[in-house]
Amino acid sequence: MRLRFDLWLSEQQQRGRAFSAEQIGWLEMLRYHIAASMGFDPKEDYDVTPFAEEGGMEGAYGLFGRELGPLVDELNEVLAEA
C-alpha cells in the first residue's frame, strides 16, 4: 500500500499539485488508516486518533479546504483497491 501511496503522491506532484509538509502529514495519517481499516469513513473517522488529536474534520478542512472530500475519496479508491 505504501507503494500505491507513493505513486499517487508522485502523480499529484507531476500534475502540479503541491502539498505542504503539514498536508503530507495528514495524507500519511490517511494512508495508514486506510491500510489498517481498508477505508476512511469521513462521517466517523475524523473523531478517532490520530485525526481527533490534529483537529478532526475542522483541522483537515483548514489544511485542504474544498479539496478534502475529493482527496479522501481518491485515496480510498487508490489505496483500498488492493
N, C-alpha and C positions, 0 to 999 in steps of 0.2 A: 504494500500500500504506500510505503514511503516513496518508492519509485514513481508511482502514479502521481502522487502529490508533487514531486519534484518536476516531473514532465509538465504537469498542468501549470505550475508556477513559472517555469521557463517559457511556456507558450504564452502566458499572460504578458510576461515581460517583452517578448518578441513583438507582441501586438501594441506595445507602447504603454501598457498598464503598469504603473509603478506603485509599489506598496511601501509604506514606511516601516521602520523596524517594529513599531507597536502593532501595526496591522499584521505583519508577518507573525508576530507572537500569537495573535488571535487566530490566524489561519492555521498555525501549528496546533493550537488547542483544539480547533475543529477537526483537524486531521486525526489527532489522537483519539478524540471522542468517537468519530465515525469508525475508526479502526476497531475500537473496543465494543461499540454498540451497533455497528452496521448501519448507522444513520444518525442524523441530528434532527430532532424534532423541535422546531422553533417555538412551539406552544408550551413545551415543558423544559427543555434542556438548558435554557438560559438561567434557570433557577438552581442549577446544580453546580458543584465545584468542578472545574475552576472558574467557570463563567460568572457565577454569582459574585465571586471574590474580585472580579475585574469589572464590576458594574452591571453585569447581566445584559439584558437586551438594550438598556439605555446606553451602557458603555460601548456596546458593539455599534449601535446606530450612531453614536458620537464619532466613531472612527470611520465607518463605512458609508453612512448616510443611506441614500436610496439604493445603493449597490448591495447592501447587506442581504436582502432576500434573494436576489438572483445569485449572489456568490454562494450562499448556503445551499441553494438548490443545485447549483453546478457542482459543488464539492460532493454533495450527497450522491449525485449521479456518477461522477467520475470515480470516486473512491469506494462506493458501496457496490459497484457492479461486479467486483471480483468474487 
